Amino acid sequence: MYEQTASSTYVPSREAAISTTRLMGQVMFLVAVAIGVLALGTVVGKDLSRGAAFACSIGGFGMLMIQSFGGRRFRVGTFAIGWLYALAFVIGLGLGPTINYFTTVEPDALVAAAGGTALTVVGMGAIGFAMSKDLAPWMRPLSFIVFGAVIVSLGFLIFGGAGALSPILSLIIYGASAALIMVYFNYLRKHGTEDDTVMLATGIFVGIVNIFLSLLNLFSE
């Protein structure tokens, strides 16, 4: 699971002004490419050892942290887009052995998780985009909830003993990530500027990954 980046305080910018339709197109294009790069990473990393895959997952988490606190360079422009794609590839490497396992042993769980992810993202995105209430204040608290749950999950992976808590953590991460998808689409319509493109794309992409992994854990035997 991965932390979703929280937005900085919204500051209107005339230079960054952009129509909602165009911004939506740019954001979803970046998300689509990032998912494609992640898929490529899972193929390249399917035969990685458990230790190497875990190292890549930790690396992806670290890259998200750097992006969250690294300033404007990691949020706006060509470098930020490249960072997003590199992040997606590293996460894909970390997921490679897991996806390979489910493809071979539990393909039904993989299909169910993918379908559930698509339905969740479409549904929550539509709700957030249509909602008149400004949900931006919820972005940071929800991000902290995901962050806390991910830290606990990583702790269990490192030290063992997840046991019965695993489904509970998956449900928490699923719920918070789904809510964040709603918030991101709401923010896109109400506040989004061109400077927010990479931030929104990263948040939505990470939300999709978190939702998928949560459902995969819940649907697996």
C-alpha positions as CSV (number, residue, x, y, z in Angstrom):
1,M,0.0,0.0,0.0
2,Y,1.2,3.5,-0.6
3,E,0.6,6.9,0.9
4,Q,-1.3,9.4,-1.2
5,T,0.2,12.9,-1.5
6,A,-1.7,15.7,0.2
7,S,-2.2,19.0,-1.6
8,S,-0.6,22.2,-0.6
9,T,-2.8,25.2,0.1
10,Y,-4.7,26.3,-3.0
11,V,-3.4,29.6,-4.5
12,P,-5.1,30.8,-7.7
13,S,-2.8,31.5,-10.6
14,R,-3.8,33.3,-13.7
15,E,-0.9,31.8,-15.6
16,A,-2.0,28.3,-14.6
17,A,-5.6,28.8,-15.5
18,I,-7.1,26.0,-17.5
19,S,-10.6,24.7,-18.4
20,T,-11.9,21.8,-16.3
21,T,-12.3,19.7,-19.4
22,R,-8.7,20.2,-20.5
23,L,-7.4,19.6,-17.0
24,M,-9.4,16.4,-16.7
25,G,-8.0,15.2,-20.0
26,Q,-4.4,16.0,-18.9
27,V,-4.8,14.4,-15.5
28,M,-6.4,11.2,-16.8
29,F,-3.8,10.9,-19.6
30,L,-1.0,11.0,-17.0
31,V,-2.9,8.4,-14.9
32,A,-3.4,6.1,-17.8
33,V,0.3,6.3,-18.8
34,A,1.4,5.7,-15.2
35,I,-0.8,2.6,-15.0
36,G,0.7,1.4,-18.2
37,V,4.2,2.0,-16.9
38,L,3.2,0.2,-13.7
39,A,2.0,-2.8,-15.7
40,L,5.3,-2.8,-17.6
41,G,7.1,-2.9,-14.2
42,T,5.1,-5.9,-13.0
43,V,6.1,-7.8,-16.2
44,V,9.8,-6.9,-15.8
45,G,9.7,-7.6,-12.0
46,K,7.7,-10.8,-12.0
47,D,10.7,-13.0,-11.3
48,L,12.2,-10.8,-8.6
49,S,13.0,-12.4,-5.2
50,R,10.7,-11.5,-2.3
51,G,13.5,-9.3,-0.8
52,A,14.1,-7.4,-4.0
53,A,10.4,-6.9,-4.6
54,F,10.0,-5.6,-1.0
55,A,13.0,-3.2,-1.5
56,C,11.3,-1.8,-4.6
57,S,8.0,-1.3,-2.7
58,I,9.9,0.6,0.0
59,G,11.7,2.5,-2.7
60,G,8.3,3.5,-4.2
61,F,7.1,4.6,-0.8
62,G,10.2,6.7,-0.4
63,M,9.8,8.3,-3.8
64,L,6.2,9.3,-2.8
65,M,7.6,10.9,0.4
66,I,10.2,12.8,-1.6
67,Q,7.5,14.0,-4.0
68,S,5.3,15.1,-1.1
69,F,8.0,17.2,0.6
70,G,10.3,17.9,-2.3
71,G,8.7,21.2,-3.4
72,R,7.5,22.5,-6.7
73,R,10.0,20.7,-8.8
74,F,8.4,17.4,-7.9
75,R,4.9,18.7,-8.6
76,V,5.0,20.8,-11.7
77,G,6.7,20.4,-15.1
78,T,8.6,17.7,-17.1
79,F,10.7,16.5,-14.2
80,A,7.6,15.9,-12.1
81,I,6.0,13.9,-14.9
82,G,9.1,11.8,-15.3
83,W,9.2,11.3,-11.5
84,L,5.6,10.0,-11.6
85,Y,6.5,7.5,-14.3
86,A,9.6,6.4,-12.5
87,L,7.6,6.0,-9.4
88,A,5.0,3.9,-11.2
89,F,7.7,1.7,-12.7
90,V,9.3,1.1,-9.3
91,I,6.0,0.3,-7.7
92,G,5.3,-2.1,-10.6
93,L,8.6,-3.9,-10.0
94,G,7.6,-4.4,-6.3
95,L,4.2,-5.8,-7.3
96,G,5.6,-8.1,-10.1
97,P,5.9,-11.3,-8.0
98,T,2.5,-10.7,-6.4
99,I,0.7,-10.1,-9.7
100,N,2.5,-13.1,-11.2
101,Y,1.4,-15.3,-8.3
102,F,-2.2,-14.2,-8.6
103,T,-2.2,-14.6,-12.3
104,T,-1.1,-18.2,-11.9
105,V,-2.8,-19.3,-8.7
106,E,-5.8,-17.1,-8.0
107,P,-6.8,-15.4,-11.3
108,D,-10.4,-15.0,-10.1
109,A,-9.2,-12.8,-7.2
110,L,-7.2,-10.7,-9.6
111,V,-10.1,-10.2,-12.0
112,A,-12.5,-9.3,-9.1
113,A,-10.0,-6.8,-7.6
114,A,-9.5,-5.1,-11.0
115,G,-13.3,-4.9,-11.6
116,G,-13.9,-3.6,-8.1
117,T,-11.2,-1.0,-8.5
118,A,-12.7,0.2,-11.8
119,L,-16.2,0.5,-10.3
120,T,-14.9,2.2,-7.2
121,V,-12.9,4.8,-9.1
122,V,-15.6,5.6,-11.6
123,G,-18.2,5.8,-8.8
124,M,-16.3,7.9,-6.4
125,G,-14.8,10.1,-9.1
126,A,-18.3,10.8,-10.5
127,I,-19.6,11.6,-7.0
128,G,-16.7,13.9,-6.2
129,F,-17.0,15.7,-9.6
130,A,-20.7,16.3,-9.2
131,M,-20.8,17.3,-5.6
132,S,-21.4,20.9,-4.9
133,K,-19.7,20.9,-1.5
134,D,-16.0,21.8,-1.4
135,L,-14.2,18.7,-0.2
136,A,-10.6,20.1,-0.3
137,P,-10.3,20.3,3.5
138,W,-10.6,16.6,3.7
139,M,-7.6,15.9,1.5
140,R,-4.9,16.1,4.2
141,P,-6.7,14.3,7.0
142,L,-7.6,11.4,4.6
143,S,-4.0,11.3,3.4
144,F,-2.8,11.0,7.0
145,I,-5.2,8.1,7.6
146,V,-3.8,6.2,4.5
147,F,-0.3,7.1,5.6
148,G,-0.9,5.7,9.1
149,A,-2.5,2.5,7.8
150,V,0.4,2.0,5.3
151,I,3.0,2.4,8.0
152,V,1.3,-0.2,10.2
153,S,1.0,-2.5,7.2
154,L,4.7,-2.1,6.4
155,G,5.5,-2.8,10.1
156,F,3.6,-6.0,10.0
157,L,5.4,-7.0,6.8
158,I,8.8,-6.3,8.3
159,F,8.2,-7.8,11.8
160,G,5.3,-10.2,11.1
161,G,2.1,-10.8,13.0
162,A,-0.5,-9.1,10.8
163,G,-2.9,-11.9,11.4
164,A,-6.6,-10.9,11.7
165,L,-5.7,-7.2,11.4
166,S,-4.8,-7.6,7.7
167,P,-8.5,-7.4,6.4
168,I,-9.2,-4.5,8.8
169,L,-6.2,-2.6,7.5
170,S,-7.2,-3.4,3.9
171,L,-10.7,-2.0,4.6
172,I,-9.3,1.1,6.2
173,I,-7.0,1.8,3.3
174,Y,-9.7,0.9,0.8
175,G,-12.2,3.3,2.4
176,A,-9.8,6.2,2.8
177,S,-8.3,5.8,-0.7
178,A,-11.8,5.7,-2.2
179,A,-12.8,8.8,-0.3
180,L,-9.6,10.5,-1.5
181,I,-10.4,9.7,-5.1
182,M,-13.7,11.6,-4.5
183,V,-11.9,14.5,-3.0
184,Y,-9.3,14.7,-5.9
185,F,-12.1,14.9,-8.5
186,N,-13.9,17.4,-6.5
187,Y,-10.8,19.5,-6.1
188,L,-10.1,19.2,-9.9
189,R,-13.4,20.8,-10.7
190,K,-13.5,23.5,-8.0
191,H,-9.8,24.5,-7.7
192,G,-7.7,22.8,-10.2
193,T,-5.1,24.7,-12.3
194,E,-2.5,23.4,-14.7
195,D,0.0,23.5,-11.8
196,D,-2.1,20.8,-10.1
197,T,-2.0,18.4,-13.0
198,V,0.8,16.1,-11.7
199,M,-0.3,16.3,-8.1
200,L,-3.8,15.2,-9.0
201,A,-2.6,12.5,-11.4
202,T,-0.3,11.1,-8.7
203,G,-3.0,11.1,-6.1
204,I,-5.5,9.4,-8.3
205,F,-2.9,6.9,-9.5
206,V,-1.8,6.0,-6.0
207,G,-5.4,5.8,-4.9
208,I,-6.1,3.3,-7.7
209,V,-3.1,1.2,-6.6
210,N,-4.2,1.2,-3.0
211,I,-7.8,0.3,-3.8
212,F,-6.6,-2.6,-6.1
213,L,-4.2,-4.0,-3.5
214,S,-6.8,-3.7,-0.7
215,L,-9.4,-5.6,-2.8
216,L,-6.8,-8.1,-3.9
217,N,-6.0,-8.9,-0.2
218,L,-9.7,-9.1,0.7
219,F,-10.7,-11.3,-2.3
220,S,-7.7,-13.7,-1.9
221,E,-8.1,-17.0,-0.2
